[in-house]
Amino acid sequence: MSLRQVVRSSKFRHVFGQPAKADQCYEDVRVSQTTWDSGFCAVNPKFVALICEASGGGAFLVLPLCKTGRVDKNVPLVCGHTAPVLDIAWCPHNDNVIASGSEDCTVMVWEIPDGGLTLPLREPVVTLEGHTKRVGIVAWHPTAQNVLLSAGCDNVILVWDVGTGVAVLTLGPDVHPDTIYSVDWRRDGALICTSCRDKRVRVIEPRKGTIVAEKDRPHEGTRPVHAVFVSEGKILTTGFSRMSERQVALWDTKHLEEPLSLQELDTSSGVLLPFFDPDTNIVYLCGKGDSSIRYFEITSEAPFLHYLSMFSSKESQRGMGYMPKRGLEVNKCEIARFYKLHERRCEPIAMTVPRKETMSRLEEEMRKLQATVQDLQKRLDRLEETVQAK
């Protein structure tokens, strides 16, 4: 008779986070104080960009990855917006191109020279004007070049041809009657997933402007919901329960009546930002104002969503950037890297899977410790017997 397996077998059960040393961080940066639920940070294999405080308009800072340490207070900024910047995103097809959305109702696309900026950058490559209220979300198409999506507080989603500066698709207020909280492209770019203040999550085919699937109240609470595509036609949502407990849920887009998995996490008030890694099927949850990163593994069998572990630190995070796979150090077993924004600092955090030989060594040390504990327990038992005999 075989013993029932207590611990689920997983390649990623021992993933751990390793913060960078002080000399590998970006010090003395003035992170934006704007209250908006975006990551405020975007990274790629060449640059790290973060939204910062600026007088007289909106600006963000772009630094080459290698330029760590203390940042000069006179470092040149990208400062073409006339109001605070709310979201930034690097182009997946060109590591020198970045888009920004702002409270001035515009989207701007910028080209950063190799080596970083030597002078303030005020003239964008193209300015995209079409929103009537502030633009809080920008997202590049994952497979098509020069295609950019923007979502504004006018409840409109625009898909732009950046080459011509023209909006080629418009999803108006008839699709989203209230503020849009999040937008995510599917990996092939055929569908988008949105969450809205009207407490609905929608899967939309943007070419036709039709709603493929829709879920009312995926979470009972009134706080913002964020949704992202994950593997095998599923979406993952983060939100709040009626008792203001933070939740994470997994849904099958073909059967949205009940969640495949729903887990309650804690009672913190920060909105959870999900980051999904399709190569490992791990989703990372980073809460604004939290000091931790939780990660879960998604599988094709029940219960579908498995809690792995949590990285914790002492300081809370103002925002978070997520490095694409192209920028990771795979020879160090790195499977993900985050750029955590503190009030005056940006700190890289590497997520690493231990090598097999490392695990074998740890297991051997654990067995030795267990043997030592058993030996000490036997000695303690003998000592107690001696005391009782006297």
N, C-alpha and C positions, 0 to 999 in steps of 0.2 A: 504493500500500500504506500503510495507516494504522498509525501507531506504537501499540504496546500501551500502554494507560493504566497507569502505574505507581502513581499515587496515587489512592485511591478518592475519588470525589466525595461530599461530605457538607456539609450546611449547618452542621454543628456541629464541623467539624474544628478550628476555631480558638477554641473556647470556652476562656476563661481565668478563673481565680479572682482576685478582687481583695479583699484584707482591708481592713476598715474602718480609718479613722484612729483614733488613740488616744482622741480625744474622743467617738467614736461607739461605743466599747466599754463594757462594764459592769465596772467595776473593784472590787476588794476584796470579791468574793463567795466564800463558803466552800463550795466544791463538795464533795459527799458523797464520803467515802472508802470507801463500801460496795463490795464486789466483786460486781458483778452486771452481766450483759451487756445493759443497756438504755442508751438514749441519755442518760438523766439530764436531758434538756432537752426542752421542748415549746414551740412558738411558734405564733402566729396573727397576723392583721393588727393586733390590739390589744395583746397582751401577750407577754412572754417569761417562761416559768416554768422554774425549775431546782431540782433536788433538792440540798439543802445540809445541812451538818453542824448538828446541833442536840442540845442536852443534854436528857435526860429524855424522849426519844421521837423521833418522826419529823416532819420538816417540809420544806416547800419554799417557795421564794421566788417571788413573782409581781410583775413590774414592767411598767408601761406601756412600750411600745417606745420612746417619746420620751424616757424618763428615763435617758439614758446618763450616763456619767461614773462618779465614785466613789459607791458605794452606802453609805449610812449604816449603821454597824454595829448600830444599834437599829431598823432597818427592820422593820415588822411582817411576820410569817410566817404561812403556813397550817400550823397545828400541832395538828391534832386527833388524829393517830395516836399510839399508845403505843409504837411500834417504828419503825425506819427505813423510809422510803418507798423503794420499789424502781422504780416506774414511774409516769409521769403522761401524760395525753393530753387535749388540748382537744377539745371537742365540735365537729364540723364544721358543725353547724346553729345553734349559739349561741356566739358568741365570748367570752361571759362565764362559760361553764360548763366545768369541768375535773374529770377523774376521777383518782383516785390509788389505787394498790395498795401494800400494806405488809406487813412481816413480822408484823404483829399479826393477820393472816388476814382482814382486812376490806378492802373497797373503799368509798371515800367519794367522793361527788360534791359539788362546791363551786360556789358562785356568787360570782364576783368582781365588785364594783361598778365601774362606769365610772370611770376615773381611778386605779384601783388601791386597795390597802388603806391605811387610816389607822390601824387597830387590828389586833392579831393575830386571825386567824380560827380559831376553835376548834369551831364548830358547823357541820357539813356540812348540805347540803340533805337528803341521804339517806345512810344507812349500809347497805351491802349485805353481809350476813353469810350465808355458806354454805360457805366454804372451811375446811378443818381445818388447813391449813399455809399458809405465807407466800404472798402473791399477788405474782407477779413480772411479769405482763403484763396490761395493760388496753388495749382497742381499741374505739373507737366504730364502730357500723355506718355505712358510707359513705352510705347513701341513706335509711334509716329513722330517724325521730326517736326519741329516748329509748330506744334499744337499745344496750346496752353488753356487750362480751364481756370476761371475765376468766379468766385461767389461773393455777393455783396449783401449788405443789410437792406437792400431794396428787394430782397427775396428773389433775385434773378441770378441764374447761372449762365455765363457766357463762355463759349468755346471759341478761341481765337486762332486765326492763322497769323502767326507772329511775323512771317515773311512779308505779308501785305498789310498787317495791322488792322485787319477786318474781322469782325465777329461772324463766324460761319454758322454757328448754332446758338439758339437762345431758348432757355427754359425759363419761362416767365412766372409771375406770381400765381398763375392758374395751377402750376405744379406744386409750388411751395408757398402756401399762404402766409407764412411767418418766417422768422429769422432762421437761416440755415446754420446749423452747428458744425457739421463736418461733411466733407466730400472725399470719396476715395475711388480711384480707378481700379477696375479689375486688371489682372496682370497682362491680359491681351488687349486691354483698352476698349473692349466691346461694350462694357457696361460700367455704370457708376453707381455707387451706393451713397445715399445721403441720409442725414438725420436732421430733423427740423424741430422748431419750438412748438409746433402743433402736436408733438408727441408721436410722430410717425417716422418710421424708417422706410425708405423707398429704394428699390432697385430699378434703375432707369436705363433704357436704351437711348443714348443721346442722339443718335442719327435720326431716329423717328420721333423722339420726344415723348415716347410712351413709357408708362410705368409697368414694368414686368412683374414685380412683386411688391407688396406693401404690408407692413406690420404696424398696427396701432398699439401704442403704449407697450413697447418692449420692456420698459421699466416703469414702475408705478409712480416714481417720484417726479417732482417738478423741475429738478436740476437738469443741466444739459446732458444729452446722450451723444456718444461718439460711436461710429460704426466703421468697420473696415472689412474688406474681403479677405477670406482665408482660403484654405485649400478645399478642393472638391465641391465647389458650389455652395460653400457656407459663408456666413458673415458672423462676425463677432461684435458685440455691442458692450459698451460700458455705460453705467448710469447709476441711478439711486432708487432705493425702495421707498415705499410710502413712509417708512420710519427713518428716512435719510441715511440708510446704510448703503455703502457703495457696493455695486454688483457688477459681475461680468457674466455674459450669457453668450451661448453659441446657438446659431439658428441654421436650419436648412432652408434655402431660398425657395424650395419647391413645397415645403410644408411649414408655414410660418405660424401655425395655430399654437404650438407649444415649443419651448426651447429644447434643444438637445441636451443642454446643460445650463444650469443657473447656479451661481455660487455667490454668496455674500462674503464680503471681505472685511470691512471695518466701518467705523462711523466718522471717518474724516470728511472734510468738506471739499477738498480739492478734486477737480475734474480729472479723471483718469484718461491719459492719452495712450492709445494702443499702437504698438509697432510690431508688425508681423514679418517673420523671416520665412519665406516659402521653401527655402532649401532644407531647413531643419524642422519646420512646422512648429516653431516656438513663437509665442506671442509675449511681448514684454509690455507691462503696464506701468506707466510712469505718472504719478499724480503730481500736479502743480501744488507746491507747498509741502510735499512729502519729503522724507529723507530716505526713501527706499524705492527699489525697482523690483516688482514681482514678475516672475515668468512662469508660463504654463506651456505644456506640450499638447498639441491637438492630434488626436488619432482618429482612425476610421471606425473604431469600435467603441461601444459604450464603456465608460461614461463620457467619452469623447474629449473632455477637457480635464487635464491632469495638472495639478499644482506641482511645480518642481522645487522652487526655492525662492529666496528673496535676498537681494543685496541691500544692505543698510549702511548708512553713514550718519555722522553727527549733524551735518548741515542740511537744511532743506533746499529744494531745487526751485529756481525761478522759471526754468525752461529746460528743454532737452533736444539735442540733435542726434540723428541716427546715421551712422556711416554705411554707405552701400557696400556690398560684398567686395567690390573691386579694390576697396581701400584697406582691407584687413590684412593682418600679418598671419597667414595661414600656417607658416612654419612654426609659429608659437601657439598653435591650436586655438587661435582666436576665431570665434564664430559670430561675434557681434561687438560693436563698440559704440558707446554713447558719449555725448559731450554734454556734461551737466553744468548748467548755469547757476552760479551762486550770485550773491548781490554784487560782488566785485571780482569774480573769477570764473573761468571756464575750465572744467576739470574732465579730462578723458577717463572713461571707465571701460576696461576691456572685459568681455565675457569669454571665458576660456573653458574648454573641456580638457580635463587632465589626461595625459597620455596613459596607455595601459600599464607601462612599467611603473609610472608614478602611483597608479591605483594599487598595483601589486605591492609596492613598498609600503603604502599607507595601510593596506590590509594586514601585512605582516606585522607592522608596528602595533596595529590594533590588537592582534592576537597576543602579542607579547604583553601589552598592557593588561589585557583580560587575564592572562596567566598570573601576572604580578598581583592583580586584585584578588584572585582566588587564593593565592598563597598567603597574602596578608589576612584574608578572611579566616583561613585555617589557623594561622597563628593567633588571631584574636580569639577564636573559639577555644583553643587550647589554654590561652591565658585566663579566660573566664572560668574554665573548668578547674584550673589550679586555684584561682581565688575562691571559688565555691567550696573546694575540698578543704581549704584551710579554715 
